[in-house]
């Protein structure tokens, strides 16, 4: 493994940390515009990591890929929670009627 390979993995770990920071902020923010921007940034970080995994997972050490996949799975789960929250009525907490 080269120094660049290690740097790539570290960069992906930082992307996951950024995604989680944006999601933490979205959890705390009440302003809908700021929340939407945070979720957008978290989604963008998720996409960067997912694309990296698709491109490089076959040439990376298995434990390294597993660690990034586990972190990505947690981000996906958190994004899904926000997605389901958006479909609920703020007043009742129940799904919005269409």
Phi and psi restraints in degrees (value plus and minus 20) as a CYANA .aco file:
   2 UNK   PHI    -110.3   -70.3
   2 UNK   PSI     150.6   190.6
   3 UNK   PHI     -82.1   -42.1
   3 UNK   PSI     -57.5   -17.5
   4 UNK   PHI     -83.7   -43.7
   4 UNK   PSI     -57.2   -17.2
   5 UNK   PHI     -81.5   -41.5
   5 UNK   PSI     -64.8   -24.8
   6 UNK   PHI     -83.4   -43.4
   6 UNK   PSI     -60.6   -20.6
   7 UNK   PHI     -84.5   -44.5
   7 UNK   PSI     -58.1   -18.1
   8 UNK   PHI     -80.2   -40.2
   8 UNK   PSI     -65.7   -25.7
   9 UNK   PHI     -83.5   -43.5
   9 UNK   PSI     -61.8   -21.8
  10 UNK   PHI     -83.7   -43.7
  10 UNK   PSI     -59.0   -19.0
  11 UNK   PHI     -83.2   -43.2
  11 UNK   PSI     -60.3   -20.3
  12 UNK   PHI     -87.1   -47.1
  12 UNK   PSI     -57.7   -17.7
  13 UNK   PHI     -83.1   -43.1
  13 UNK   PSI     -58.7   -18.7
  14 UNK   PHI     -87.6   -47.6
  14 UNK   PSI     -57.4   -17.4
  15 UNK   PHI     -81.3   -41.3
  15 UNK   PSI     -61.4   -21.4
  16 UNK   PHI     -86.0   -46.0
  16 UNK   PSI     -59.7   -19.7
  17 UNK   PHI     -82.9   -42.9
  17 UNK   PSI     -61.4   -21.4
  18 UNK   PHI     -81.9   -41.9
  18 UNK   PSI     -65.1   -25.1
  19 UNK   PHI     -78.1   -38.1
  19 UNK   PSI     -63.5   -23.5
  20 UNK   PHI     -87.6   -47.6
  20 UNK   PSI     -55.1   -15.1
  21 UNK   PHI     -84.7   -44.7
  21 UNK   PSI     -64.4   -24.4
  22 UNK   PHI     -81.7   -41.7
  22 UNK   PSI     -59.9   -19.9
  23 UNK   PHI     -88.5   -48.5
  23 UNK   PSI     -58.4   -18.4
  24 UNK   PHI     -79.3   -39.3
  24 UNK   PSI     -64.1   -24.1
  25 UNK   PHI     -84.2   -44.2
  25 UNK   PSI     -63.7   -23.7
  26 UNK   PHI     -81.2   -41.2
  26 UNK   PSI     -52.9   -12.9
  27 UNK   PHI     -85.3   -45.3
  27 UNK   PSI     -51.1   -11.1
  28 UNK   PHI    -116.3   -76.3
  28 UNK   PSI     -43.2    -3.2
  29 UNK   PHI    -101.1   -61.1
  29 UNK   PSI     119.2   159.2
  30 UNK   PHI    -122.1   -82.1
  30 UNK   PSI     -40.3    -0.3
  31 UNK   PHI     -89.8   -49.8
  31 UNK   PSI      98.0   138.0
  32 UNK   PHI     -83.5   -43.5
  32 UNK   PSI     -52.4   -12.4
  33 UNK   PHI     -89.0   -49.0
  33 UNK   PSI     -62.7   -22.7
  34 UNK   PHI     -87.3   -47.3
  34 UNK   PSI     -61.5   -21.5
  35 UNK   PHI     -79.5   -39.5
  35 UNK   PSI     -63.8   -23.8
  36 UNK   PHI     -83.2   -43.2
  36 UNK   PSI     -60.2   -20.2
  37 UNK   PHI     -85.0   -45.0
  37 UNK   PSI     -61.4   -21.4
  38 UNK   PHI     -82.2   -42.2
  38 UNK   PSI     -64.0   -24.0
  39 UNK   PHI     -86.2   -46.2
  39 UNK   PSI     -55.5   -15.5
  40 UNK   PHI     -84.7   -44.7
  40 UNK   PSI     -63.7   -23.7
  41 UNK   PHI     -86.2   -46.2
  41 UNK   PSI     -59.3   -19.3
  42 UNK   PHI     -83.8   -43.8
  42 UNK   PSI     -60.2   -20.2
  43 UNK   PHI     -85.1   -45.1
  43 UNK   PSI     -61.0   -21.0
  44 UNK   PHI     -82.4   -42.4
  44 UNK   PSI     -63.9   -23.9
  45 UNK   PHI     -82.8   -42.8
  45 UNK   PSI     -61.6   -21.6
  46 UNK   PHI     -76.8   -36.8
  46 UNK   PSI     -66.4   -26.4
  47 UNK   PHI     -82.8   -42.8
  47 UNK   PSI     -59.4   -19.4
  48 UNK   PHI     -80.4   -40.4
  48 UNK   PSI     -66.9   -26.9
  49 UNK   PHI     -87.8   -47.8
  49 UNK   PSI     -62.5   -22.5
  50 UNK   PHI     -81.4   -41.4
  50 UNK   PSI     -63.7   -23.7
  51 UNK   PHI     -85.3   -45.3
  51 UNK   PSI     -58.3   -18.3
  52 UNK   PHI     -82.0   -42.0
  52 UNK   PSI     -64.5   -24.5
  53 UNK   PHI     -81.6   -41.6
  53 UNK   PSI     -61.9   -21.9
  54 UNK   PHI     -82.5   -42.5
  54 UNK   PSI     -55.8   -15.8
  55 UNK   PHI    -102.6   -62.6
  55 UNK   PSI     -54.3   -14.3
  56 UNK   PHI    -141.9  -101.9
  56 UNK   PSI     -23.6    16.4
  57 UNK   PHI     -82.9   -42.9
  57 UNK   PSI     -49.6    -9.6
  58 UNK   PHI     -93.6   -53.6
  58 UNK   PSI     -36.4     3.6
  59 UNK   PHI    -132.5   -92.5
  59 UNK   PSI     -13.2    26.8
  60 UNK   PHI    -125.8   -85.8
  60 UNK   PSI     135.6   175.6
  61 UNK   PHI     -79.0   -39.0
  61 UNK   PSI     119.4   159.4
  62 UNK   PHI     -77.4   -37.4
  62 UNK   PSI     -61.8   -21.8
  63 UNK   PHI     -86.1   -46.1
  63 UNK   PSI     -54.9   -14.9
  64 UNK   PHI     -86.7   -46.7
  64 UNK   PSI     -64.8   -24.8
  65 UNK   PHI     -84.0   -44.0
  65 UNK   PSI     -62.1   -22.1
  66 UNK   PHI     -80.8   -40.8
  66 UNK   PSI     -61.1   -21.1
  67 UNK   PHI     -82.5   -42.5
  67 UNK   PSI     -63.9   -23.9
  68 UNK   PHI     -87.7   -47.7
  68 UNK   PSI     -61.5   -21.5
  69 UNK   PHI     -81.3   -41.3
  69 UNK   PSI     -62.0   -22.0
  70 UNK   PHI     -81.7   -41.7
  70 UNK   PSI     -64.3   -24.3
  71 UNK   PHI     -84.4   -44.4
  71 UNK   PSI     -59.1   -19.1
  72 UNK   PHI     -86.3   -46.3
  72 UNK   PSI     -59.7   -19.7
  73 UNK   PHI     -80.5   -40.5
  73 UNK   PSI     -60.4   -20.4
  74 UNK   PHI     -84.7   -44.7
  74 UNK   PSI     -60.6   -20.6
  75 UNK   PHI     -84.2   -44.2
  75 UNK   PSI     -63.2   -23.2
  76 UNK   PHI     -79.0   -39.0
  76 UNK   PSI     -64.9   -24.9
  77 UNK   PHI     -81.3   -41.3
  77 UNK   PSI     -62.3   -22.3
  78 UNK   PHI     -87.9   -47.9
  78 UNK   PSI     -60.1   -20.1
  79 UNK   PHI     -82.9   -42.9
  79 UNK   PSI     -58.2   -18.2
  80 UNK   PHI     -84.1   -44.1
  80 UNK   PSI     -57.5   -17.5
  81 UNK   PHI     -81.6   -41.6
  81 UNK   PSI     -62.9   -22.9
  82 UNK   PHI     -86.6   -46.6
  82 UNK   PSI     -57.1   -17.1
  83 UNK   PHI     -83.8   -43.8
  83 UNK   PSI     -62.6   -22.6
  84 UNK   PHI     -90.9   -50.9
  84 UNK   PSI     -51.2   -11.2
  85 UNK   PHI     -84.6   -44.6
  85 UNK   PSI     -56.7   -16.7
  86 UNK   PHI     -87.1   -47.1
  86 UNK   PSI     -44.1    -4.1
  87 UNK   PHI    -106.4   -66.4
  87 UNK   PSI     -22.4    17.6
  88 UNK   PHI    -119.4   -79.4
  88 UNK   PSI     128.2   168.2
  89 UNK   PHI     -91.9   -51.9
  89 UNK   PSI     112.3   152.3
  90 UNK   PHI     -82.5   -42.5
  90 UNK   PSI     -48.6    -8.6
  91 UNK   PHI     -96.5   -56.5
  91 UNK   PSI     -61.2   -21.2
  92 UNK   PHI    -128.0   -88.0
  92 UNK   PSI     -41.0    -1.0
  93 UNK   PHI      57.6    97.6
  93 UNK   PSI     -17.0    23.0
  94 UNK   PHI    -117.2   -77.2
  94 UNK   PSI     141.4   181.4
  95 UNK   PHI     -75.5   -35.5
  95 UNK   PSI     119.9   159.9
  96 UNK   PHI     -88.7   -48.7
  96 UNK   PSI     124.3   164.3
  97 UNK   PHI    -104.0   -64.0
  97 UNK   PSI     118.0   158.0
